[in-house]
Amino acid sequence: MEDMHIDELFLDNSYTFHVNVEYESSHYAAVLSLTPRRIELKIMGEISEDRGLRPPWGNLETLRCRDLNTSFLLVGLKAISGWTSTVERQPKHIGFFENVYEVQHVIYFAKGAGSKLAFYGVDIRSMTISNWVGYTSTQDKIMEVEHNRAALLEQPDLLKEFLVSIPNIGSIGVGYNLSFSYSLTEYKAGIAFPPSLTFGFASECGPAKAIELMEELYILFAFITGGELTIEKITFLYRTSGGRWASTPTVYYPRDKYPKREGRSVLFPLSLNLRSDQSELPEFPLAAFAKYFALDIRERRYFEKYVRYRRLNNIEERFLGYFRVLESLCFKERFYFDQQALQKLSDKAKPYLVKYFGDAKTVGSFLKRLPKFNASRYNTEKCIRDVFEAIPGDITKRWGLQKKDIGSICKLRNDISHANDYEVDDFLIQEMTGFIEILLIISLFDKLGVDLRKSESILHRYNEYSLVEPPRFEL
């Protein structure tokens, strides 16, 4: 799709724009190519004494460009190639350059952008979110008053599935985007109200922060739904520098950088206000959103790391990744002896140890490491066993691997990490990987305040759960 007016960008589509880039009062022609696989900006132009320098070679945080009445904000530019040549030497030197950048995100303003960009939220239109919401009584109510447009427009709450406040962060909710269609020539009329996930920010954000919050929301829902999100369109809520509301800019990124969802079922559906519920699944606890954002940044990174490791194709890399996250998540510090008492004793003993061994440096190094050893009463195997033992026995008794196998799993981790010789068949390493992943999922849901029985009731929906609990066949 090339050089025609476009109101919004869809992640499924490809686009090419011929744009104008301004740098230090000089303007340069550029081609901006957007595809699901890659975003590329190619800047080119003349170099002369009159035109000044070319745009800087190197990575750029942001760059603005425009095309007639539309504006683009490019975020996260990585320089990948460039060249210069001489066009003319006399009577004055004229050169030509070309810089090529790979771009992480493009924010597209169909009607131009103000000098100050203030974003107040993000809205995500996604088939995965639609499946997560399901068929609800709210949708029935919208259809019941479909013939009365005024009633729908006068009852904005009718278009909300839910909205929850998150202290100091903003709000998260699912609402319905109402539109009417009418064509006498085509003999049709109707209503459309596709759902979207909205994250309202507590205060205005610049582009980098808005993208950071958008990606954090993506990670959280990639965990909740058990796979990547299939997204059609992302828009930012936006006001101009004068404070008035403007047309919402759309966000584009190369969606193919994430694996496709491959028809996975939603792991933990919303199950709220369902019109017909035959699954008997628990409702997703909406308080989990506030729980997530109340975690410190280190704990929230566990979710990001898990989703990132889940994308890996190599089974050994996935196994090591899941193990690292679970190990960090369940680590418990327990002491053999009281730390203060041990420190006092070490201080008293140091002169005697130095006199006895005749090596002050080695004694000092040994005593310095003693507190760390004293805190290692619980090793990794013990901590993972504690996670396993917290799960009711009527669940784990059906699993192929048991508590007694955790030692072998830890040994495999050490063998792979230290490149030791080891032999394990393909199915066993898949089974061990699935075992560690399920323990990790349960632990992460616990961080969200999800009751263990609730998280256990949805695990059978996860594809890899069959590696942990082998299917039973009735004869």
N, C-alpha and C positions, 0 to 999 in steps of 0.2 A: 504494500500500500504506500504510494509515493506522492508527496507534495499535493495533497488536497486537504481542505479544512476538516479537521477531526475534532469532535467535542471531547472525547475521552479515549484513553488507551486501554485496550484489553490485553491481558497477558498471553492469550492464545495467538494473537495476531503479530505480524511483522510490519514494521514501518520504516520508511526512509524519508528524512527531512533534509532539505538544503537550507542551512542556517547561517546566521551571521554571528561571529564571536568577536567581542570587543576586549582588547587588552591594551592598557596604557594609552587610551585615546585613539588607537589604531583598530581598524576593523578587518577581519579576515573571513574568507569564505570557508565553510566547513560542511561536511556531510555527516549526519547523525543516523546511524543504522541501528534499529532495535529489532532483535529476533529473540525467540524463546531460548536460544542457546547462548547469545552474546549481545552485548551493547558495545558499539564502537563509534568513536568520534575521530574523524580525520580532518585536521585543520591544515589549510594550505594558503600560500600567498607569497607576495614579493617581499624582499628585504632590501631596503635602501636607506640612505641618510634621511630622506624625507619621510619614510614610513616608519622609521624607528626599528626597534627590535622585534623579533618574532616572540610568540608566547613562550614562556619558560619551558625548557625540557626537563621533565621529571614528573613525579607524582603530584597531584593536586587534590585538595580536600573538596573543593567545589568549583564550579565554573558555570557562568550564565551564557546563554545564547538565545537567539530569537529568530522567528520566521514570520514576517509581516506582523499580525496582531497577536501571535502566540509567543509564549515564553517557555524556556526550558531551564530547569536548574539541575545540573549534573552533579552527583555526589559520589565521591570515591573514584577518582580517575587515576589509572595506573598507566604510565608511559610504556608502550611496548615496542615502538619503532619510530624512526625519524631519519630524515636526510635533507641535505641542502645541495644546491648546485648554483653555478654562476650562469646567468642569462646574458649579461652584457658587462664589459669592463670599461669601455669608453663611450661617451665622454664622462660618464659616472658609473659607478659600480651598481649593478642590479642583480640580486640573487633571488632564488626561489627556495622555499622550504616546505616540508610536509611533516607534520607530527601526527602520530596515531596513538590513541588512548583506548584502553578498555575501561568501561564505566560500570560501577556497581548498581546505581539507582538513577532513574530519571524522574523528576517531578515535572509534570506537564500542565501548563496553565493555558487553557484554550483561548482565554480572552486577556492575556497579559497578566503580569504580576507587579505588585508594588515594590518599592525599594526595600521595605522591611517585611520579612516573611514571618508570620506568626501563625502557628498551627495549633488547633484546639482539640484535635482528635483524629482518629483513623477509622474508616469504615471498610469492611472486607466482605465482598460478595463471593461466596464459595459454595460449591456443591457439597463439599464435606460438611460445612456448617449446616446446610439444609438437611442432610442426612442425620446429623447430630441432634437437631431439633425434632425431627420426625413430624408426624401428622397430629396436630394439636386442636383442642377445642377453640383456641384463639383464632385459628384459620377458619373454623366453621362459623364463628361469629362475624368475621369479616365477610364471608360469603352470604350470610343471612341478610346483611344490610347493603349488599352490593348494588341493589337497585336504587338505594338512597345515597347518592354521592355526598350530599350535604352532611348527612349523619356521620359518615366516615371522616370527613374533613374536620368536623366539629368535635370528634372524640379521638384525639391523638393517642390516648392511652390504649385504645382498642388495637392500635398497630404495634403494641409492645408485647413481646413474649415474656421478657423479664428485664429488669434493670437493677443492678446492685451497686452500692457505693463502696469505694475502696479508700479508706482514710489516707489523706495526703497524696493520693495518686490520681483519683478521678472516679470513673465509673465504667462498668462493662455491662453490656446488654445485647439482646437480640431484638430487632424490630423488623417491620415489614415495609417495603418500599412500594408505595401505592402509585399505580398509574392506570389511566383509562385509555381505551382505544375505541375508535368509531370510524367506520368507512361505509358510506352508503353505496358507493360503486362496487365494493367488494362484498356487500351484504353481511357485514359482521360488526359486532360491538362486544366489548368485554372489559375485564379488569385483570390486572396482574399485580401481585404483591410478593415478590421474592424476598426471602429473609436475608438479613446481613448482620454481621457481628460488628458492634460499634464499641470503640474504646475512647471515652471522653477524657481528656487530660484535665487535671485540676488547675493548671496554669498554662499559659502559652509556651510553646516550645519552638526552638529553631529547627531547621531541617535535619541536622545530625541527630538531635535528641528525639525528634519525632520518628525517624527511621529506627533508632535504637529501641524505642517503645513498641513500634510495630513488629520488629523482629522478635522481641521478647514475648509479645502476645502470640506470635506464630509458634514459637517453641512450646509455650504452655499448651496450646491446642494440638500441636503435633504429638505431645505426650498424652493428653486426655483422649484423643481420638485414635491413638495407636498407629499413626502413620502420617505421611506428609499431607498437607492440605492441597486440595485441587481448587485453585483460586482463579476466578474469572476477572475480577477487577478490584483495585484498591483505590480509595479516595481519601484525601486529607480534608478535614474541616478547616476552613481558612478564612481569615479576615484581612483586608488590606491595611496598609499603614494608617489610613484614616479611620480605621475602626469599623468600617461597614463590611457586611458580609459580601463575599464574592463567590463566583462560580467555583465549585470544589475542584481542585487539581487532582489529577490521577497519578498514580505511582506505577512505574514500570521497572521490572527487574528480570533477568534471565531465569525464567521458572525452571528450565531444564537443569539448572545447577543442583536441584534436588531430585532424588529418584521419584518416579511416578508411584502413585498409591497402589496400583495393581489390584484394584477391586477389594481391598481390605474392608472388613466390617468395622464400624465405629466401636472402639474399645469400651468407652464408658458413655453411653448416650445420655442426653439431658433428661429424658423421661419425665418432663414436666408438662402438666396440663394435657396429657395424651388423650386423643379422641378415643382410641381403642388400644388397650395395652394387654397383649397376650404374652409378652416376654417375661413378665414378673421381675423385671430388673429394678433396682432401687433408683430413686431420683438422684441426679447428680447434686451434691451439696453446694449451693451457690456461695456459701461462706468460704469455699476453697479458694476463690479468687483473692479475697482479702488476705487469707492465710499465705498464699504464694507471695504476694507483694510485701507482706510483713517479714518474710525471710530476709536475712542479710544476703548481700550480693554473692558471697561464697556459696551459700546453700542453693541459691537460684541457679548458679552455674552448673550444679549437678544435673538439672533437667536439660540444660543445653548440651552438656557433654554426653549424656545418655542418647539424646536424639542424634547428635553428630556421629557417635559410634554405631548407632543402628543403621546408618547409611553406608557403612563399609561393606564391601563385598567379601573380603577375606575373612574366613571364619575365625582364624587365630587372632587377627587384629580386633575383631568384635569381642571375642572372649576376653582378651587382655583389657580392652577398654571398659567393658561392663565390670570386670573384676576391680579395676582401679577405682571406679566411681563407687561401687558397693563398699569397698574397703575404706574409702574416705568417709562415706556416709555413716557407716556403722561403727567407726572406731570409738573405743571407750578407753579412757585413761584410768588405769588402776595401779596402785602402788603396793610394792611388797612391804615397805616400811614408811613411816611418817617422814615426809620430805625434810621438814625442819630438823627433826631429831637426827636424821641421817647426815644432814649437812654439818651440824654441830660436831658429830662424831668424826666426820671426815676431816674437819679443821683440826681437831685434837690429834688425830692419827697421822696427819701429813708429816710432821717432823720425824716421827718414829719410822715411817715408811721410807722417807728419804735417807735416813741414817742406815736403815737395814739394807736397802737395795743400792744405795749410792748413786741414784740417778734422779735428780729433782725434776728434770723435764718429763721423763716417762711417768713418774708418779703424779705430777700435775695433770698430764693428759688423761691418765686413768681416772683420777678423781673428778675431772671435768665431765667425763662421760657417765659417771655413776648415776646422776639424777635421771638421765634418759633411760638407762637400764632399769632403774627402780620403778619407772612409770610404765614399763612394758610387761606388767603381769598378765595382761590380756593380749595375746597375739592375734594376728588376723584370723586364724582358724577359729579361735574361741569366739571372736566377735561375730563371724558369719554363723557359727552354730547358735549363738543367741538369737539372731534374726530368724533362723529356721525354727527354733524351739518356741518362738512367740506365735507361730502359726498353729492353729488348732490341729491336733493329731488326726482328726477325721478327714482333714484335707490332705495332709502330707502323706498319709499312709497309702494313698493311691499313686504317689509319685514313684517314678522309676529309680531315682537317686535319693538316698536317705542321709541322715546326719553322719553316719559312719563313713560316707564317701567324701565328705568335705575335706578331709586331709589329703586325699588323692587329687582333688580339684586344686587345692592350694599348691601341691607339688607340681602339677602340670603348669600352673601359672609361673612358678619359679623356673621350671625347665625351659619354657618358651622365652621368658624374659632374659635368662642368662645363656641362651643358645646351647643348652645342654642336650645331649642325645636323649631322645625319648621316642617311645612307640605308643601310638594310640590310634585306634581305627576311626574313620571319618564319622561314623554315627555317634561314637562315644563323645568326641569333642563337640559335636552338635548338641548332644544331650546335656553335657556339662555347661555349654554356653546358654542353652535355654533355661537350665536350672538357675544359674547366676542371674540371668536377665529377669526371671520371674521374681526372685528375691529382691532385686533392685526395683522393679515396678512397685511391689508391695511397700517397700521402704519409702519410695518417692510419694506414693499416695498417702502414706502416713504423715509425711511432711505437709501435705495439703489438708490434714485433719480428717481424712476419709477413714471411717471405721473399717477395721480389718475384714469383718464379715462382708461389708459392701464391696471392698476391693476384690475379695476372693470370689464373690458371685459374678463378677464380670470377666475374670481371667480366662474362662473357657472360650471367650469370644476372640482372644488373641491367637493368631495363627500358630505362633511358636509354642503355645501351651501344650500342643500335642507331643512335643519333645519331652515335656516334663511328666505329664500324665498320659501314658500310652492309652490309645483308644481300647475300649472293652467291647468285645463282640459276643452277642448273645447267641447261644446255640439252640 
